[in-house]
Amino acid sequence: MIVAVVVLIWAAVFVQRDHGGIVLLVLTVFLFLVGGGFYILWFGVVAGIAGTKIGAPLTWWRVHLPAGMARVLVRLWPWVLILYLVWVAASWFIGSAFGELMLRLTPLVTAATPVLLVLILLTSFACDTRTEAETR
């Protein structure tokens, strides 16, 4: 519990500092090792990767991301986040109201959650590269 509180505080307050994303990654791995579980590991890794890019120029993304794909990802940006939030709320509701159904849907939930998290990361980076290019 103490490690989870430390991870939570670090993610909320300190991740934007120098090396904050790397520290979040290390704390997440430590949380996993002391019993945090695989599910939390996904969130921490994605958040840590995103944290390493806070305030950093996204030149690699601009160079390697094809313009057509960047436009598609930018259009998807808010909708992927909304879909994820609906996904989490629906999972909670189905799990609360229909426990047996949720047990049968566990493989789908387990597979879809990391996919949505990675899509959120990709779309946000694409959106940030567009914003970064427009501010120049």
C-alpha positions as CSV (number, residue, x, y, z in Angstrom):
1,M,0.0,0.0,0.0
2,I,2.8,2.4,0.8
3,V,4.5,1.8,-2.6
4,A,1.1,2.4,-4.3
5,V,0.7,5.7,-2.5
6,V,4.2,6.7,-3.5
7,V,3.5,5.9,-7.1
8,L,0.3,7.8,-7.0
9,I,1.9,10.9,-5.4
10,W,4.8,10.8,-7.9
11,A,2.4,10.5,-10.9
12,A,0.3,13.3,-9.7
13,V,2.9,15.8,-8.5
14,F,6.4,15.0,-9.7
15,V,6.2,13.3,-13.1
16,Q,6.7,16.5,-15.0
17,R,10.2,17.1,-13.4
18,D,13.5,16.1,-15.0
19,H,13.6,12.3,-15.2
20,G,10.1,12.1,-13.7
21,G,8.9,9.6,-16.2
22,I,11.9,7.3,-15.7
23,V,11.3,7.4,-11.9
24,L,7.7,6.6,-12.5
25,L,8.7,3.6,-14.6
26,V,11.1,2.4,-11.8
27,L,8.4,2.9,-9.1
28,T,5.9,1.0,-11.2
29,V,8.2,-2.0,-11.6
30,F,8.8,-1.9,-7.9
31,L,5.1,-1.8,-7.3
32,F,4.7,-4.8,-9.6
33,L,7.4,-6.7,-7.7
34,V,5.7,-6.1,-4.3
35,G,2.3,-7.3,-5.5
36,G,0.8,-4.4,-7.6
37,G,-0.2,-6.8,-10.4
38,F,0.1,-6.9,-14.1
39,Y,-2.8,-4.5,-14.7
40,I,-1.1,-1.7,-12.8
41,L,2.1,-2.4,-14.7
42,W,0.4,-1.5,-18.0
43,F,-0.8,1.8,-16.6
44,G,2.5,2.7,-15.1
45,V,4.6,1.8,-18.2
46,V,2.3,3.9,-20.4
47,A,2.3,6.8,-18.0
48,G,6.1,6.5,-17.5
49,I,6.7,6.6,-21.3
50,A,4.4,9.6,-21.6
51,G,6.1,11.2,-18.7
52,T,9.5,10.9,-20.3
53,K,8.2,13.1,-23.2
54,I,6.8,15.9,-21.1
55,G,8.4,19.1,-22.3
56,A,10.7,17.2,-24.8
57,P,10.7,18.0,-28.5
58,L,8.9,15.3,-30.4
59,T,11.3,15.5,-33.5
60,W,11.5,11.7,-33.8
61,W,7.7,11.5,-34.1
62,R,7.6,14.3,-36.7
63,V,10.3,12.7,-38.8
64,H,9.1,9.1,-38.7
65,L,5.3,9.4,-38.5
66,P,3.8,9.6,-42.1
67,A,1.7,12.7,-42.6
68,G,-1.5,10.7,-43.5
69,M,-1.2,8.6,-40.4
70,A,-0.5,11.6,-38.3
71,R,-3.7,13.3,-39.6
72,V,-5.8,10.1,-38.7
73,L,-4.2,9.9,-35.2
74,V,-4.9,13.6,-34.6
75,R,-8.5,13.2,-35.5
76,L,-8.8,10.2,-33.2
77,W,-7.2,11.9,-30.2
78,P,-10.1,13.0,-28.1
79,W,-12.3,10.1,-29.2
80,V,-9.8,7.4,-28.1
81,L,-9.7,8.9,-24.7
82,I,-13.4,9.1,-24.4
83,L,-13.7,5.5,-25.6
84,Y,-11.3,4.5,-22.9
85,L,-13.3,6.3,-20.2
86,V,-16.5,4.7,-21.4
87,W,-14.7,1.3,-21.5
88,V,-13.6,1.6,-17.9
89,A,-17.1,2.8,-16.7
90,A,-18.8,0.0,-18.7
91,S,-16.4,-2.6,-17.3
92,W,-17.1,-1.5,-13.8
93,F,-20.8,-1.5,-14.3
94,I,-20.9,-4.9,-16.0
95,G,-18.6,-6.3,-13.3
96,S,-20.8,-4.9,-10.5
97,A,-24.2,-5.9,-12.0
98,F,-23.3,-9.0,-13.9
99,G,-20.3,-10.6,-12.3
100,E,-20.6,-13.9,-14.3
101,L,-20.7,-12.1,-17.6
102,M,-17.7,-10.0,-16.7
103,L,-15.8,-13.2,-15.9
104,R,-16.5,-14.4,-19.4
105,L,-15.4,-11.1,-20.8
106,T,-12.1,-11.0,-18.9
107,P,-10.0,-12.0,-21.9
108,L,-11.5,-9.2,-24.0
109,V,-11.1,-6.6,-21.2
110,T,-7.5,-7.8,-20.6
111,A,-6.6,-7.4,-24.3
112,A,-8.5,-4.2,-25.1
113,T,-7.2,-2.1,-22.2
114,P,-3.5,-2.1,-23.2
115,V,-4.5,-1.5,-26.8
116,L,-6.6,1.5,-25.9
117,L,-3.8,2.8,-23.6
118,V,-1.2,2.5,-26.4
119,L,-3.7,4.2,-28.9
120,I,-4.1,7.1,-26.4
121,L,-0.3,7.5,-26.2
122,L,0.1,7.4,-30.0
123,T,-2.7,9.8,-30.7
124,S,-1.6,12.3,-28.0
125,F,2.0,12.2,-29.4
126,A,0.6,12.9,-32.9
127,C,-1.5,15.7,-31.6
128,D,1.4,17.2,-29.7
129,T,3.6,17.1,-32.8
130,R,1.0,18.9,-34.8
131,T,0.6,21.5,-32.0
132,E,4.4,21.8,-31.7
133,A,4.8,22.4,-35.5
134,E,2.0,25.0,-35.5
135,T,3.6,27.0,-32.7
136,R,6.8,27.5,-34.7
